[in-house]
Amino acid sequence: MIKGIIFADDFSKYINSSTFIGVLNDGIVSKEELILDFKEKFQFPHGSISWDSLDDLLSDFQWLDATRVLIVHKSIPSLINNDLKIYLDILSKVSFYDPNRDLKRYFKKYKVKSFDGVIAIMPSKYKDMIEVILKS
């Protein structure tokens, strides 16, 4: 995992009984197209076509009845370099995952569903490229 992004070709091991999975379209070429795809796949209740809006919505998935959210990429979006870096920075900031969190015990104790992760998944072949972009 690099700054919150998991590189995997098979994401099935990250699915639990209450996972919402959004698989982004392949071949995304603009910020607008990317954000509109997010709005559709993740059922955003509001928001504009801006990085700030995407950041806010990816930081709080309260409208979904899920304890985990997977943001699955088939490929890396073909955005201009600055936009791609902004997008990857947002993903790395909002993504978190604690595989040791015992959701059943938490629910028993507090009678409330516990959210245990927003997981951004990229195909493993993009690991080196994304690592370079995030370091720049």
C-alpha positions as CSV (number, residue, x, y, z in Angstrom):
1,M,0.0,0.0,0.0
2,I,1.3,3.4,-0.9
3,K,-0.2,6.3,1.0
4,G,-3.6,4.6,1.3
5,I,-3.8,3.0,-2.1
6,I,-3.8,-0.8,-2.4
7,F,-2.4,-2.3,-5.5
8,A,-4.1,-5.6,-6.3
9,D,-5.4,-7.4,-9.4
10,D,-8.1,-9.2,-7.3
11,F,-10.0,-7.2,-4.7
12,S,-12.2,-10.0,-3.4
13,K,-10.2,-10.4,-0.2
14,Y,-11.3,-6.8,0.8
15,I,-15.0,-7.5,0.6
16,N,-17.0,-8.1,3.7
17,S,-20.7,-8.7,4.2
18,S,-21.4,-4.9,4.2
19,T,-19.1,-3.7,1.4
20,F,-20.2,-1.1,-1.2
21,I,-18.1,-1.6,-4.4
22,G,-17.8,1.1,-7.0
23,V,-15.9,0.1,-10.1
24,L,-14.9,3.1,-12.1
25,N,-15.1,3.2,-15.8
26,D,-12.0,2.3,-17.9
27,G,-10.6,5.0,-20.2
28,I,-11.5,8.1,-18.2
29,V,-9.8,11.1,-19.8
30,S,-10.9,14.2,-17.8
31,K,-11.6,15.5,-14.3
32,E,-15.2,16.0,-15.2
33,E,-15.7,12.5,-16.6
34,L,-14.0,11.1,-13.4
35,I,-16.2,13.0,-11.0
36,L,-19.4,12.2,-12.9
37,D,-18.5,8.5,-12.9
38,F,-18.0,8.8,-9.1
39,K,-21.3,10.6,-8.7
40,E,-23.1,7.8,-10.6
41,K,-21.2,4.8,-9.1
42,F,-21.2,6.0,-5.5
43,Q,-24.7,7.6,-5.5
44,F,-23.4,11.0,-4.4
45,P,-26.3,12.9,-2.9
46,H,-24.9,16.3,-4.0
47,G,-21.8,18.0,-5.1
48,S,-20.2,20.0,-7.9
49,I,-17.6,19.0,-10.5
50,S,-14.6,20.0,-8.4
51,W,-11.8,18.4,-6.5
52,D,-13.0,19.9,-3.2
53,S,-16.4,18.4,-3.7
54,L,-14.9,15.0,-4.5
55,D,-12.7,15.2,-1.5
56,D,-15.6,16.0,0.8
57,L,-17.8,13.3,-0.5
58,L,-15.1,10.6,-0.4
59,S,-14.4,11.6,3.2
60,D,-18.0,10.7,4.4
61,F,-20.1,8.0,2.9
62,Q,-22.9,8.3,5.5
63,W,-25.6,8.0,2.8
64,L,-24.5,4.4,1.9
65,D,-25.6,1.5,4.1
66,A,-22.2,-0.1,4.2
67,T,-19.3,-0.6,6.6
68,R,-16.6,-0.6,3.9
69,V,-16.3,1.2,0.5
70,L,-14.1,-0.1,-2.3
71,I,-13.0,2.4,-5.0
72,V,-11.9,0.0,-7.7
73,H,-10.0,1.1,-10.7
74,K,-9.6,-1.0,-13.9
75,S,-6.9,1.4,-15.1
76,I,-5.4,4.7,-14.0
77,P,-7.4,7.7,-15.3
78,S,-5.7,9.5,-18.2
79,L,-5.7,12.9,-16.6
80,I,-3.3,15.7,-17.2
81,N,-0.4,15.4,-14.7
82,N,-1.5,18.1,-12.3
83,D,-5.1,16.7,-12.2
84,L,-3.8,13.1,-11.8
85,K,-1.6,14.1,-8.9
86,I,-4.5,16.0,-7.2
87,Y,-6.7,12.9,-7.6
88,L,-4.1,10.5,-6.3
89,D,-3.5,12.8,-3.3
90,I,-7.2,12.9,-2.6
91,L,-7.4,9.1,-2.7
92,S,-4.4,8.7,-0.5
93,K,-5.8,11.1,2.0
94,V,-9.3,9.6,2.3
95,S,-8.3,5.9,2.0
96,F,-7.9,3.9,5.2
97,Y,-8.3,0.3,6.2
98,D,-7.9,-1.6,9.4
99,P,-7.9,-5.3,8.8
100,N,-7.7,-6.0,12.5
101,R,-10.9,-4.0,13.5
102,D,-13.5,-6.4,14.9
103,L,-16.8,-5.0,13.5
104,K,-19.0,-7.6,15.2
105,R,-17.6,-6.9,18.6
106,Y,-18.0,-3.2,18.1
107,F,-21.6,-3.6,17.0
108,K,-22.4,-5.8,20.0
109,K,-20.9,-3.3,22.4
110,Y,-22.3,0.0,20.9
111,K,-25.3,-1.2,18.8
112,V,-24.0,0.9,15.9
113,K,-22.4,-0.1,12.7
114,S,-18.8,0.8,12.5
115,F,-17.1,2.0,9.4
116,D,-13.8,0.2,8.8
117,G,-12.5,1.6,5.6
118,V,-12.5,3.4,2.3
119,I,-10.2,1.3,0.1
120,A,-8.8,2.7,-3.1
121,I,-7.7,-0.2,-5.3
122,M,-5.5,0.1,-8.4
123,P,-4.1,-2.6,-10.7
124,S,-0.7,-3.7,-9.5
125,K,0.9,-2.7,-12.8
126,Y,0.5,1.0,-11.9
127,K,2.3,0.8,-8.5
128,D,5.7,2.2,-9.7
129,M,4.1,4.9,-11.8
130,I,1.8,6.1,-9.0
131,E,4.7,6.0,-6.5
132,V,6.6,8.4,-8.8
133,I,3.6,10.7,-9.2
134,L,2.9,10.9,-5.5
135,K,6.6,11.7,-4.7
136,S,6.6,14.7,-7.1
